[in-house]
Amino acid sequence: MKILMFSDTHGHHNVLRINPCDLLIFAGDSTAQNTRPSHYDFHMWLNNQPAKHIICILGNHDDQGKAAYNVWKRRLHDEFPRIHFVRHGPLEIGGVKIFCISSGVKRDKLTSPMSGSPRYDFLWKQIPDDTEILILHEPPSGILNNPGYEPGDTYFRELREKIAAMPQLKLCVFGHAHESSGEMDIEGVHFVNASICNEFNFPDNPVREFDFPCRTAAQRPVPQEQKLVI
């Protein structure tokens, strides 16, 4: 499966060239003006790209999408049916298990009654352990991130701890930290900061590519409880 990834276009999407692919991932922050017309223009452009499947999540600058998410999602589904518009949750494409977390979901947090500090256990428990692709907007702590983007809470650290405990994870895509755009491998996981814009909001970085190993139904792991005993 050929996967193309990008994020943080901030209104510069029209300068990009997207090659044909199986899956196109956009990890948030599509506009600079944050207006409904600018969001609509981006999604119309995105829907026309040469990809079999398209996933789009929300960034911290995509307030028009977050403010009336359900209405916006229905409109996108009606007009741009090729786009999987996900705020938070799982989906499966070509037998590959994917989980998406848009920006802002982390603010819907619980607080520990003992310490009073934010806890995100409720969020991590929603991510299946057999997730193979994780799509975020903000990076995990210390991975292709700018320390200045890590607030004084536990979200970024707990996110990295959760990733370390996901044995099937092969690809983690995010953006947000423009100046850290790039790719790296850590313990079998390919991390991609897919930011297109640099720290000056100029579209200076490439669309990223990754070849995800394809599997037929016969090649997919059989759950333990369904294995045959001969």
Secondary structure as the mmCIF struct_conf table of DSSP 4:
data_model
#
loop_
_struct_conf.conf_type_id
_struct_conf.id
_struct_conf.beg_label_comp_id
_struct_conf.beg_label_asym_id
_struct_conf.beg_label_seq_id
_struct_conf.end_label_comp_id
_struct_conf.end_label_asym_id
_struct_conf.end_label_seq_id
STRN STRN1 LYS A 2 PHE A 6
STRN STRN2 SER A 7 SER A 7
TURN_TY1_P TURN_TY1_P1 HIS A 10 GLY A 11
HELX_RH_3T_P HELX_RH_3T_P1 HIS A 13 VAL A 15
HELX_LH_PP_P HELX_LH_PP_P1 ILE A 18 PRO A 20
STRN STRN3 CYS A 21 PHE A 26
BEND BEND1 GLY A 28 GLY A 28
BEND BEND2 ALA A 32 GLN A 33
HELX_RH_AL_P HELX_RH_AL_P1 ARG A 36 ASN A 47
TURN_TY1_P TURN_TY1_P2 ASN A 48 ASN A 48
BEND BEND3 GLN A 49 PRO A 50
STRN STRN4 ALA A 51 CYS A 56
TURN_TY1_P TURN_TY1_P3 ASN A 60 HIS A 61
HELX_RH_AL_P HELX_RH_AL_P2 ASP A 63 ALA A 67
TURN_TY1_P TURN_TY1_P4 ALA A 68 ALA A 68
HELX_RH_AL_P HELX_RH_AL_P3 TYR A 69 GLU A 79
TURN_TY1_P TURN_TY1_P5 PRO A 81 ARG A 82
STRN STRN5 ILE A 83 PHE A 85
BEND BEND4 ARG A 87 ARG A 87
STRN STRN6 HIS A 88 ILE A 93
TURN_TY1_P TURN_TY1_P6 GLY A 94 GLY A 95
STRN STRN7 VAL A 96 ILE A 101
TURN_TY1_P TURN_TY1_P7 SER A 103 GLY A 104
HELX_RH_3T_P HELX_RH_3T_P2 VAL A 105 ARG A 107
BEND BEND5 ASP A 108 ASP A 108
STRN STRN8 LEU A 110 THR A 111
TURN_TY1_P TURN_TY1_P8 PRO A 113 SER A 115
STRN STRN9 PRO A 118 ARG A 119
HELX_RH_AL_P HELX_RH_AL_P4 ASP A 121 TRP A 124
TURN_TY1_P TURN_TY1_P9 LYS A 125 GLN A 126
BEND BEND6 ILE A 127 ILE A 127
TURN_TY1_P TURN_TY1_P10 ASP A 129 ASP A 130
STRN STRN10 ILE A 133 ILE A 135
BEND BEND7 HIS A 137 GLU A 138
HELX_LH_PP_P HELX_LH_PP_P2 PRO A 139 PRO A 140
TURN_TY1_P TURN_TY1_P11 SER A 141 GLY A 142
BEND BEND8 ILE A 143 LEU A 144
HELX_RH_3T_P HELX_RH_3T_P3 PRO A 147 TYR A 149
BEND BEND9 GLY A 152 THR A 154
HELX_RH_AL_P HELX_RH_AL_P5 TYR A 155 ALA A 164
TURN_TY1_P TURN_TY1_P12 ALA A 165 ALA A 165
TURN_TY1_P TURN_TY1_P13 PRO A 167 GLN A 168
STRN STRN11 LEU A 171 PHE A 174
BEND BEND10 HIS A 176 HIS A 176
HELX_RH_3T_P HELX_RH_3T_P4 HIS A 178 SER A 180
STRN STRN12 GLY A 182 ILE A 186
TURN_TY1_P TURN_TY1_P14 GLU A 187 GLY A 188
STRN STRN13 VAL A 189 ASN A 193
STRN STRN14 SER A 195 SER A 195
STRN STRN15 CYS A 197 CYS A 197
TURN_TY1_P TURN_TY1_P15 GLU A 199 PHE A 200
BEND BEND11 ASN A 201 ASN A 201
STRN STRN16 PRO A 203 PRO A 203
BEND BEND12 ASN A 205 ASN A 205
HELX_LH_PP_P HELX_LH_PP_P3 PRO A 206 VAL A 207
STRN STRN17 ARG A 208 ASP A 211
HELX_LH_PP_P HELX_LH_PP_P4 PHE A 212 CYS A 214
HELX_RH_3T_P HELX_RH_3T_P5 ALA A 217 GLN A 219
BEND BEND13 ARG A 220 ARG A 220
HELX_LH_PP_P HELX_LH_PP_P5 PRO A 221 PRO A 223
HELX_RH_3T_P HELX_RH_3T_P6 GLN A 224 GLN A 226
#
